[in-house]
């Protein structure tokens, strides 16, 4: 009789980050602004998702399958490392290398991308709720130009309420 499957998430372990290593096949790259946002997210909310690892028994090491950037934050952010006592939340999967590589790609691709339309809606709702541009920039991880572009795309004049605008005077047009 085949034993029933239990999802790894029901067995999260706190592993010293020194016992975790990156794999050598993850093609995912996160730009610096998003890494800063990830660090802020982990600082504000804690680790809400464990990293996925394969346990290499003969080395007593955990090799990442998914979660490299969450792992990197713990290694590079002193305040998070100290708060988390150097422990990374990990779940373990038992798969051969090819299937671990496939898992890495599935995890990365399943995250998708942000829909411009939905981001415009979020910016609109936050603005209408009275959140300042600086609040939105900080908590959503946007720079000033990105926020402006989303407001322009949405086309809602109300998003620009209480903002001063001026038209630069070109000396040649005088």
C-alpha positions, 0 to 999 in steps of 0.5 A, a space after each residue: 500500500 502506498 503511503 499518503 503524501 504529506 506536503 513539506 510545508 507541514 514540517 518547517 524546520 529552523 535551520 542555521 543559515 550556515 548549514 544552507 547553501 545556494 544551488 548552482 542552477 537558479 536563473 532567477 535574478 531580483 533587481 536591487 529595488 525588489 531586494 530592498 523591498 524583500 528585506 523590508 517585507 521580512 523585517 515588517 512581516 517576518 518570514 512568511 514562507 519557508 525556503 525549499 531545500 534538499 538535504 544533503 545527508 553526507 555533508 549535513 547541508 541543506 541545498 536551496 531549491 527555492 528561496 535564494 533571495 529570502 536566504 540572501 536577506 538573512 545572510 546580508 541583513 544584520 537586523 534580520 539575522 539578529 532577530 531570527 537568531 541566524 535561523 532560516 525557516 526551511 522545508 525539505 523535499 526529496 528529489 533527484 537533481 533534475 527534479 529539483 531543477 524543475 522545481 526551482 523553475 516552477 517556483 520561479 515562474 509560478 510567481 508571475 509578474 505584476 499586472 500593470 492594471 492591478 498595480 494602478 488599481 492599488 495605487 488609486 485605492 491607496 491614494 484615495 484612502 489618503 496615503 501619501 506618495 512617500 508612504 506608497 513608495 516605501 510600503 509598496 517598494 516603488 520609486 517616484 518615477 514608477 509611482 508617477 507612471 502608474 498614476 499617469 496610466 490610470 488617468 485618474 485626475 483625482 490621483 494628482 489632487 493637491 499636487 503643484 505643477 508648473 510648466 517650465 518657461 523656455 527662454 526661446 519661447 519668450 
